[in-house]
Each structure stands twice: as C-alpha cells, then as structure tokens.
Amino acid sequence: MNTDEGQIALGLLLCWGLNIGEVIFGFLMLMVPVLGFALIGGIGIVQLIYVLPFYFSFKKQGKTDTAKGLVIAASMTALLNAACWGAVLGNK
C-alpha cells in the first residue's frame, strides 16, 4: 500500500506557478484584447481548465494531500479574483 499522500505545499506551489504562467500568457495575448482580458480577468474560472486534470491525476495516484493543496490554492485564487472584481465593479 502506498502511504505517500503527497504534500499540500507541492499542490499550492504547482497551482500558483500555473496561475503565474497563465497571467504571463494573458499579458502576451493582450494583442488580442478579448482573449487577453478574459485570461487575466477571469483567472478564477479559467484555472479550472488546467487545475482539474492535475487534481484528478493526483487523486488517482493516491496523493490526496497534493490534490488538497491544488484545491486550496485554486479556491484562494478564485476568491481573490472575485474580491477584485467586486472592488472594481462595486465603486460605480
């Protein structure tokens, strides 16, 4: 039986690293404004495209703590994104 359940910190770092990569890609895609703004402004939703496959992969491998780290980091990113949009749109 595999007793290695991974590390939460690894999941956090993986998700945040992927998020940084997405933001950099989004800034590069600002040449196509709609796509660039969608990637940057909608990171809370767009990150599901790359977080879910990693999550299911780690769960299948039995690395539940790493999968938990991914979920924690993705949730923090989504909440921060929603708070920023609330601050921007709430001041009208």
Secondary structure, 3 states (H helix, E strand, C coil): CCCCCCCHHHHHHHHHHHHHHHHHHHHHHHHCHHHHHHHHHCHHHHCHHHHHHHHHHHHHHCCHHHHHHHHHHHHHHHHHHHHHHHHHHHCC
